[in-house]
Amino acid sequence: MILAGDIGGTKTVLALYSRQADNSLQQVLEQTFSSHEFACFDDILAVFLPEGSHLSSACLGVAGPVVNGCCQTTNLPWLLDTTALQSKLGTDRVKLLNDLEAMALGMLHLPDSDLIELNPLAQKQSGNIAVIAAGTGLGEAILYWDGSRYQPIATEGGHCDLAAQNHHQDRLLANLRPLFPGHVSCERVISGNGFSQLYDFVCAEGIAPPCPAVPQTNQEGIDRNAIISRLGVQGEDSACAAAVRLFVELYGAEAGNLALKCLATGGVFIGGGIAPKILPALQDGIFIEAFKSKGRFYGLLETLSVKVATNPRTPLLGAGHYFDGV
């Protein structure tokens, strides 16, 4: 039995798979947990694993940097240690991956029906692949093409500096600096909470009047960011629509940055929970224009494939398949 996990700041998803004769995976069990309801990851394992389970391997994608086989999760007070997990799970084949590494591997196992192309001028090419995913945070990873297979490379690129591309974004950056002294990262705006940051900027700058349906802050049972994104995508409110447009511009620009940094001639995959929810806004041309607007490299970027992955189990698939080639 293979244990696969997708451990995030909001939720943790675990699955058990069995290996079939054709090397495909068949899901035996899957369960989703609210991460903040558990003091540590071992508590989730105690609930999830059936008594007497025998594991051949385990691979867990974790939202945080994995260093020397350990990960202190970014948005949770959990410490995961490979050696301790090997002992607990009864197998030496245990691997901790950054969650975007797992997602990147999973992209390689998705059918075409789970992928939506955003670039109408995309050309099929080989080479490295960039993976970017906005959700609770902003994750970035690379699939390095070594000439025969793809090797995943973790990054913490979502925490790099936010770059303004025009006067409007200059004003946004100036607005954000007092809120995040010393460093304004891409993740501050290209993530779930980013919708609130962008909406507040739109209202503060007088770009559009505040929306009566949007609360001043998140309230119990009410997700302010979800309201802003939904009303913005549907075009029901001008302030929310302006915030979503700005989100899409910044998301496209950062996806283009990542594509340049790893020369992603093999294309770009967009994962995470936000993209499928705002798909119409990603498809109207704003995203791809911001993606391509890199001066002298516009011509290169306009040929790259940029696909949205709609399968929420992509990180689990990547984790489940990790030991295929190991």
N, C-alpha and C positions, 0 to 999 in steps of 0.2 A: 504494500500500500504506500502511496506517495502523499505526503502532507504538503500542501501549498498554502501560502498565506499572503494577504495584502493588508498590511498594518498601517493605518493612517491615524491622523490626529482626531478625526471625527468617528470613524468606524473601523473595525477590524473584521475582515472576511477570511474564513478558513475553509478549506476544502480537502477532501480525501479523494484520490484518484486511483484507479487500477490500470495497469498497463495492458493493452490489448495485443493480440498477435501481430497486428499490422503496425505496432508501435504508437498507435493513437492512445489517448487517455479517455477513460470513461469515468465520469463523476459518480462517486458513491455517496458522498455526503457534502453538504455545504451549509454554512451557518454564518449569520452576520451579527456582530456584537457592537454595542455602543462603547467605544474605547474608554471614555471617561468614567464609566461605571465600574471599572476594574482597577485595582491598585497596581497590578503588574500583569505581564503577559502570561505567566504561569497560571494565574487564576482563570484565564480564558481557556487555556489548554485543558485544565481540569474539568471544565464544563463540556468542552467540545469532543475530546477524544473518547471513543467508546472503550469500555473496559476490555483489556486484553488485546488492544490494537497492536499489530506488528508493522512497523514502518521500515521500508527499504531505503527511503530517503526523505528529506524535508528541506524545502527551500522557502524562505520567507522574505517578501519584499517589505522593507521598513521605511517609513517616512523620516529619514535622517541619514547622516553620513555614517558609513560602516568603516571603521578603522581597526585594523588588527583583529578582525573577527568579532568586534563589539560595536554596538550602536546605542547611543543615548538618544532616544527619540526627540525630535525637534519640538513637537507640540504636546508631548506627554511625559510624565515623570517615570518612564520605563527605561531600564537598562537591559538590553538583550546581549547574551554572550554565547558564542558558538560552542565553546567547550562545555558550558553548563547545559546547553540544549542537547548536545550529543549524549550526555549522560542521562538526561531526563527522558529523551525519546528513544534511546537504545539503538542508535545507529551513528556511525562515523560520517555518513553522507548527509551532513547538515550544512546549509549555506545561507548566510544572511546577505541579501542584496539591498542596495538602495531601491526604494519603491519604483523609481523611474527606470532603473536597470531591468527590473522584472517586467514593467510595462513595455519597455522597448523589445525585449525578447518575445513577449506575447504578440506584438504587432506582426511578427513574422509568421504567426500561426492563424491569423484572421482570414476568413474568406472574403472575397471581393464584396460580398453583400453587406459586410460590416464596415466598409470604407466608403467615404464620400469625397470625391475630388473637388477641390476649390479652385484650382488653376486651369482654366480652359485651354491654355497654351502649353500645358505640361507635355514633356517628351520622356519616353521611357529610357532611363539611363541606369548604369550600374554605379556603385560607389558607396561611400558612407551615407548613413541615414541619420537625420536629426529627429529627436522626439521631444516634444514640449507638451506640458499638461497643466492647465490651470484648474485648481480645485480649492481645497482648504488653503493650500499654498500654491507656489509655482514650481513645478518640477521640470528638469531638463536632463536629457541623457543623449548619448551618442551610440550608434551601432557602427563600429569600425569594420569595414570590409577588408579582410586580409588576403583576398584573392580566391578563397575557397569557401569561407563561411563568415558570418557576422559575429563580432565580439562586442559585448556590451561594455560601455564605459560610463561610470557614474559621474555626475557633476553636481555642484551646488550653484549652478548658473543663475537660478532664480533669485539668488541673493546678491547678484551683481548690481551695479549702480543703474538707476533709472536714467535714461537719456531722453532729453526733450528734442523734438525734431522741428518744431515751429514755434511761433510766438505764443500761440494758445497753450501749448505744452510747457513753454517757459513759465507761464503764469501758474500752471498746475504745480510744477516743481517748486516754485517759490512758496506756494500755498502749503505744500507738504513738509517743507523743511522744519518749520516750528513743531510739527506734530511728531516728526521722527528725527530728532537732533543728531547730527553727526553722519547720518547715512540714510538715504532714501533708496531702497532696493526696488527692483521690478516687482517683486512679490507683494509689495504694499498696495499696488493698484491692479496687478494682473492676477487676481485671486478672488475668492468669494467675497471677502471683506472689501475688496477694491471697488465694488459697485457703490458702496456707501461713501467711500472717499471721493469718488468721482462725482457722485450726485451732490454731495455737500459743496464741492468746488463749483459745480454748475450753478447752484443756487447762490453761493456767496459772490460769484462774479456777475450775477444778474443775467446770465445767459438765458435762463428760463425761470419762471416762478416755481416755488416749491409745490409739490403735489400733495393734496390733502390726504391721499390714501397712504402716504409714506410716513411712518412714525419717526419721531426725532431720534430714537435709538432703538436697538433691538429690545424686544419685550418677550416675556415668557410665552412660548408658543407662536411667536410672530418673528419671521425671518425678514428683516428689513432688506437685506441684499436680494433675496428671492423676489420680493415685491418690485423692487426697482428694475431688476433684469426682466421680469415678466412684462411689466407695463411698458418698458422701453422697447423690447423686441416686438411687442404687439402694436407699438405706436400709439398707445392710449394716453400718454402724458409726455409733454415736451421736455421736461427736465430729465425724466427717466430715459427718454430716447436719446438725449444728448449725452448722458452718462454712458449708455450702452455703446453709442458710436465711438466715444473716446476710448472705452475699454477695448473695442475691436481694433482701433487704430494702434493702440499700444501693444496689444497682443500680436498683431501682424508684424509690427516693427521688430519686436523681440524675437519672434520666430525667424525673421530674416537675419537678425544678428547671429543667432545660433547656427543657421544654415551656412553663413559665411565662415564662422569660426571652425567648423568641422568640414567645410567644403562638401556639403550634403548633396552630391550629384545623384545619389540614390533616392533622394526625396526627403520629405518632412512628414512625420505623423503627428497629429494633434490628438492627445488623449485627455483624460480627466473628465470630471463630471459636468463642467460648465459648458463645454463646446456643444454637445448634443442639445442642451437646453436653449442655446442661443443660435442654433444653426441658421435660421433665416438671416440673422444679422451678419454671420460669417460668410454667407453666400452672395451678398449684394454687391461685392466688389471692393468694399472699403478695406477689408482684411488683406486681400491679395495685393492691392495697390500699395499699402503700407509695407507689406512683406518685400515687394520688389524695389521700393524706392531707396536704393543704396548707391546712388550716383553712378559711377563708372561700371558698377556690377549689376545694373538693372537688367542688362541683356542676359546675363547668366541666370539670375534668379527667376526671370520670367519663363524659363524652360523647366524649372524644377516642379516635380509633383508635390502637392500639398494636400494631404488627405486627413479628414476627420474620422477617427475611430469611434463607432457608436456602441461597441460591446463593452459593458461595464466590467466584465470578467477578464479583460485583457491582462492585467497584472497577475491574476491567478494562473492564466494559461502560461505566461512566461515563467513563473515560479515552478509550475508543474513540469515544464519541459526543460528546466535548467540542466539536469543531469543527463540529458539525451546525448550530448557530445562530450561529456566529461569522463 
